[in-house]
Amino acid sequence: MRIFADGADKRGILDLYKNPLIQGFTTNPTLMRQVGIADYEAFAREILAEIPDRPFSLEVFSDDFDEMGRQARKLAESHHGRGWRSREALSGDSTWVTGRKV
């Protein structure tokens, strides 16, 4: 079993990063709004820079398929070479959204 922490509070995430039992992280736009994050992309870049060696799943904002693909590709391009993995955003070297290649 793998344990992933879910949240958007940066201090809390970084505290959990020190715990070797936490093997990865997830967050989403709703959680980020709840803690007052206004710049989603800046938050993603900052937190991924501070947690370079564990999976971190970020969700896209849109319900529109084409826009979801654009957002997923942007996230993937930003983190290419880092071992980026997210079932919503990226699988291997190909970008996937809701099970469809974009």
N, C-alpha and C positions, 0 to 999 in steps of 0.2 A: 504494500500500500504506500502511496506517495501522499504527503500532506502539503497542500497549497494554502496560503493565507489569502484572504479576499478582503480588500479594503482600498482606501485612497488617502489615508492620513500618512503623509510622508514620514514623520517621526516614528509612527507605529510600524510602518513597513520596514524602516531601517533597523528598528529594535528587533523585529522578528527575523531579519536577515542574519543576525548574530546567532540565531538558534539553528544548529545543524539539523534539527528534525524538520524544519520548514524547507521543503525542496523546490518551491516555486511560489509564484504570486499571480493573482488575478485582480483586475479592477474593471470598472465600467463607467460610462458617463454619468449614470445616476449617483453612484457613490462619490464621484469626483464633485458633482454639483453640491452634494450634501456637506462636503467639507470646504466649499467655497473656491474650488479650482475653476478659474475662468479660461485659462489657456491650456487646453487639453494637450496640444502638441508639445508645448514647453515642458509640461509635467512629465509626459512620456519620455522625452529626451533626457531630462534630469534624472528621473528615477532609474532609467535603464543604464545611464552612465554610472550610477552608484551601485547598481546590482548587475555586474557584467557576466556573472557565471551561473545564473539560475534562470529557468524559464519564467517569463513574465507575459501573461496573456492580457492584451488590450483589445477592447471591442471597438468597432466602428460605430458612428452615430446614425447613419442614414437607414431608412427603410427601402429606399430606391436602389435596385440592384446595381445599376451602373455607378451610382455614387458610392455605394458600399465597396465596389471594386476599386474605384479611384482612391478611396481612403485606405483600403488594405494595401494597395500597391505603394502608397506613400509611406506607410508604416514600415513595410518590408524593405523598401529602398533605403530608408533611414538606418536600418539595422542589419543590412546585408553583411555577411561575414561574421556576425556575432553568434551564429547558431540560433537565430530567431526561429521560434516555433509558436504557433497559435492555431488552434483548430478553426478559429473564425477567420484568421487573417492569412496565414501562410503555412504551406506544407512543403518541405524541401525547398527547391528553388522555384516553385510555381505558386502563384497566388490563387487562393481559393476563398470563396465566400458562399456560405450556405450550401456547401457541397458542389458548387459549380466553379470551374476554372474561369478566371477573368483576365 
